[in-house]
Amino acid sequence: MEWVLLPAVLFALPFVLSFGWILTGFGKRPPEGLDWIIVLGAKLNDDGPCRTLRLRLDAAAACLKRNPACACVVSGGQGPDEPAPEASAMRLYLMEQGIDRDRILVEDRSANTRENLALSLSLLPEDPGKTAIVTSDFHMSRSLFLARAAGLKEVYGLAAPSVRAYLPFYLLRETLSFVKDLVLTGILYIRFTRHTEEDQ
């Protein structure tokens, strides 16, 4: 009987571990004296940012006010059902909260979290210093994992609260996405290592 259960246990294990890892992202807070923050986008409705995105932007605005020397990148492209790029609306929202336009860089081409971070990093200096990722609590652990995989070294999390009514769905989606990202990152690492060895 144990042998019958073993494949199911091995299959479920990465999902259980990923779920536990996701929960460690809740409540993340960066230190003071940040140099940059990267605010990850979410759904843009016809009447403006969805509630999830507003919560992220409110957390970002409060952080920028506490850290007057800090600048930010707002990151999010335009989906097929969105009226404009998410980043454009995000910049406008932050400006309405009193954040100077000159402190806000716009990345408006990304379509997923991996692209959010890669394209945002291309706008930052080579050594950006202390950088925080601003996203929802359920999305934080995966975002930090991808930020480090993209080469960001001194990176912290600023977890915005999420809409609790939708949290079970968000957690399920993030768990599946986290496992996918772990597999994809591993494949990319193996390919990079193989190509590097072949070039030597």
C-alpha positions as CSV (number, residue, x, y, z in Angstrom):
1,M,0.0,0.0,0.0
2,E,2.9,2.3,0.9
3,W,4.3,1.9,-2.6
4,V,1.0,2.9,-4.1
5,L,0.9,6.1,-2.1
6,L,4.5,7.0,-2.7
7,P,4.1,8.5,-6.2
8,A,1.1,10.6,-5.0
9,V,3.2,11.9,-2.0
10,L,6.1,12.7,-4.3
11,F,3.8,14.6,-6.7
12,A,2.1,16.5,-3.9
13,L,5.3,17.4,-2.0
14,P,6.5,20.4,-4.2
15,F,3.0,21.9,-4.0
16,V,2.9,21.6,-0.2
17,L,6.3,23.1,0.1
18,S,5.5,25.9,-2.3
19,F,2.3,26.7,-0.4
20,G,4.3,27.0,2.8
21,W,6.9,29.2,1.2
22,I,4.2,31.5,-0.2
23,L,2.9,32.1,3.4
24,T,6.4,33.3,4.4
25,G,5.8,36.4,2.2
26,F,2.9,37.7,4.3
27,G,3.9,40.7,6.4
28,K,7.2,41.4,4.6
29,R,8.5,44.9,5.3
30,P,11.7,46.5,4.0
31,P,14.2,48.6,6.0
32,E,14.2,52.4,5.8
33,G,16.6,54.1,3.5
34,L,15.5,52.4,0.3
35,D,16.9,53.5,-3.0
36,W,14.2,52.0,-5.3
37,I,10.9,50.3,-5.2
38,I,9.3,48.2,-8.0
39,V,5.5,48.2,-7.9
40,L,4.0,45.2,-9.7
41,G,0.8,45.7,-11.7
42,A,-2.6,44.0,-11.5
43,K,-5.9,44.3,-13.3
44,L,-6.8,47.7,-14.7
45,N,-10.6,48.2,-15.0
46,D,-12.4,50.7,-17.1
47,D,-12.8,52.9,-14.1
48,G,-9.2,52.6,-12.9
49,P,-7.0,50.2,-10.9
50,C,-8.8,47.2,-9.3
51,R,-8.8,46.9,-5.5
52,T,-5.8,44.6,-5.4
53,L,-3.8,47.2,-7.4
54,R,-5.0,50.1,-5.3
55,L,-3.8,48.3,-2.2
56,R,-0.3,47.8,-3.8
57,L,-0.2,51.5,-4.8
58,D,-1.3,52.7,-1.4
59,A,1.5,50.7,0.2
60,A,4.0,52.1,-2.4
61,A,2.8,55.7,-1.9
62,A,3.2,55.4,1.9
63,C,6.7,53.9,1.4
64,L,7.8,56.7,-0.9
65,K,6.6,59.4,1.5
66,R,8.6,57.7,4.3
67,N,11.7,57.5,2.0
68,P,11.9,60.9,0.2
69,A,15.2,59.9,-1.6
70,C,13.6,56.7,-3.0
71,A,12.4,56.5,-6.6
72,C,10.1,53.8,-8.1
73,V,9.3,51.8,-11.2
74,V,5.6,51.0,-11.9
75,S,5.4,47.8,-13.9
76,G,2.5,46.4,-16.0
77,G,1.6,46.2,-19.6
78,Q,-1.8,46.3,-21.3
79,G,-3.9,43.1,-21.4
80,P,-6.4,42.4,-24.1
81,D,-9.3,43.4,-21.7
82,E,-7.6,46.5,-20.3
83,P,-8.3,50.1,-21.5
84,A,-4.6,51.2,-21.1
85,P,-1.3,49.9,-19.8
86,E,-1.4,49.2,-16.1
87,A,1.8,51.2,-15.5
88,S,0.3,54.4,-17.0
89,A,-2.7,54.3,-14.6
90,M,-0.3,53.4,-11.7
91,R,1.8,56.4,-12.3
92,L,-1.3,58.6,-12.4
93,Y,-2.6,57.1,-9.1
94,L,0.7,57.7,-7.3
95,M,0.8,61.3,-8.6
96,E,-2.7,61.8,-7.2
97,Q,-1.3,60.6,-3.8
98,G,1.3,63.4,-3.9
99,I,4.2,61.5,-5.4
100,D,6.3,63.7,-7.8
101,R,6.2,62.5,-11.4
102,D,10.0,62.7,-11.6
103,R,10.3,59.9,-9.0
104,I,8.3,57.4,-11.1
105,L,9.6,55.4,-14.0
106,V,7.2,53.5,-16.2
107,E,7.6,49.9,-17.5
108,D,4.5,49.3,-19.6
109,R,5.4,46.2,-21.8
110,S,5.4,43.3,-19.4
111,A,2.7,40.6,-19.4
112,N,3.6,38.5,-16.4
113,T,5.7,38.6,-13.1
114,R,8.9,37.4,-14.7
115,E,8.7,40.1,-17.4
116,N,7.6,42.7,-14.7
117,L,10.9,42.2,-13.0
118,A,13.2,41.7,-15.9
119,L,12.0,44.8,-17.7
120,S,11.9,46.9,-14.6
121,L,15.5,45.9,-13.8
122,S,16.5,47.1,-17.2
123,L,15.4,50.6,-16.2
124,L,17.5,50.7,-12.9
125,P,21.2,51.5,-12.5
126,E,23.6,48.6,-12.7
127,D,23.9,48.7,-8.9
128,P,20.5,50.0,-7.7
129,G,21.2,49.7,-4.0
130,K,18.4,48.8,-1.6
131,T,15.4,47.8,-3.6
132,A,12.0,46.6,-2.5
133,I,9.3,44.8,-4.5
134,V,5.8,46.0,-3.8
135,T,3.1,43.5,-4.4
136,S,0.3,41.6,-2.7
137,D,1.1,39.4,0.3
138,F,0.1,36.2,-1.5
139,H,2.4,37.2,-4.5
140,M,5.4,38.3,-2.5
141,S,7.4,35.1,-2.1
142,R,7.3,34.2,-5.8
143,S,8.2,37.8,-6.7
144,L,11.2,37.9,-4.5
145,F,12.3,34.5,-5.9
146,L,12.1,35.8,-9.5
147,A,13.8,39.1,-8.6
148,R,16.8,37.2,-7.2
149,A,16.8,34.9,-10.1
150,A,16.9,38.0,-12.4
151,G,20.0,39.2,-10.6
152,L,18.7,41.7,-8.0
153,K,20.9,41.2,-4.9
154,E,19.9,43.6,-2.2
155,V,16.1,43.1,-2.5
156,Y,13.4,43.3,0.1
157,G,9.6,42.8,0.1
158,L,6.8,45.2,0.9
159,A,3.7,43.1,1.2
160,A,0.4,44.9,0.5
161,P,-2.7,43.4,2.1
162,S,-4.9,41.3,-0.2
163,V,-8.7,41.1,-0.6
164,R,-9.4,38.3,1.8
165,A,-12.6,37.0,0.0
166,Y,-10.4,36.0,-2.9
167,L,-7.4,34.7,-0.9
168,P,-8.1,31.0,-1.3
169,F,-8.2,31.4,-5.1
170,Y,-5.0,33.6,-5.1
171,L,-3.1,31.0,-2.9
172,L,-4.1,28.1,-5.2
173,R,-3.0,30.1,-8.3
174,E,0.3,31.2,-6.7
175,T,1.1,27.7,-5.6
176,L,0.7,26.4,-9.2
177,S,2.6,29.3,-10.6
178,F,5.4,28.9,-8.0
179,V,6.0,25.3,-9.0
180,K,6.0,26.3,-12.7
181,D,8.5,29.1,-12.0
182,L,10.8,26.7,-10.0
183,V,10.8,24.2,-12.9
184,L,11.3,26.9,-15.5
185,T,14.1,28.6,-13.6
186,G,15.8,25.3,-13.2
187,I,15.6,24.6,-16.9
188,L,17.0,28.0,-17.7
189,Y,19.8,27.6,-15.3
190,I,20.8,24.2,-16.7
191,R,20.7,25.6,-20.3
192,F,22.8,28.6,-19.2
193,T,25.4,26.4,-17.5
194,R,25.6,24.1,-20.5
195,H,26.1,27.0,-22.9
196,T,28.7,28.5,-20.7
197,E,30.6,25.2,-20.5
198,E,30.4,24.8,-24.3
199,D,31.8,28.3,-24.8
200,Q,34.9,27.7,-22.7
